[in-house]
């Protein structure tokens, strides 16, 4: 659910401070735990390391991402695969076809 228009978007102030200290086009990865923070236009062009609970996922910020939350681009769950006999048979046939 979005915040009220009266309050405005939530952008982590520490993160903005770190970005303001860098030059545009800088390649340094800024580590952050602020997954709830919205992406503002000042962040475009930088690479952020967004924490997913275990590790930092590198996210390069583009124009299309403005207005979204950082957590949307750093997934917390990793899909491995469905198991069972049927899955093993499918994988074997895929290997043979290659």
TALIN-V91654 format. One record per backbone hydrogen bond with DSSP energy under -0.5 kcal/mol. CO is the residue of the C=O (numbers start at 1). NH is the residue of the N-H. E is the energy in kcal/mol with one decimal. If there is no record, write none. Layout:
<<CO;NH;E> <CO;NH;E>>
This chain:
<<4;7;-0.6> <4;8;-1.7> <9;11;-0.7> <10;38;-3.2> <12;16;-1.8> <13;17;-2.0> <14;18;-2.0> <15;19;-2.2> <16;20;-2.3> <17;21;-1.1> <19;22;-1.4> <23;26;-1.6> <28;30;-0.6> <28;47;-0.6> <29;31;-0.7> <30;49;-3.0> <32;51;-2.0> <33;35;-1.9> <34;37;-0.8> <35;71;-2.4> <37;70;-2.1> <38;40;-0.5> <39;67;-2.3> <40;43;-1.8> <41;44;-1.0> <43;46;-1.9> <46;48;-0.5> <46;61;-2.5> <47;30;-2.0> <48;50;-0.9> <48;59;-3.0> <49;32;-2.8> <50;57;-2.9> <55;52;-2.4> <55;57;-0.5> <56;58;-0.5> <57;50;-2.5> <59;48;-2.8> <59;61;-0.6> <61;45;-2.2> <62;65;-1.0> <63;66;-1.2> <65;68;-2.2> <68;39;-2.7> <69;72;-1.0> <70;73;-1.6> <71;74;-0.9> <77;79;-0.6> <78;80;-0.5> <84;88;-1.7> <85;89;-2.2> <86;90;-2.0> <87;91;-2.1> <88;92;-2.1> <89;93;-2.2> <90;94;-1.8> <91;95;-1.9> <92;96;-2.1> <93;97;-1.8> <94;98;-0.9>>
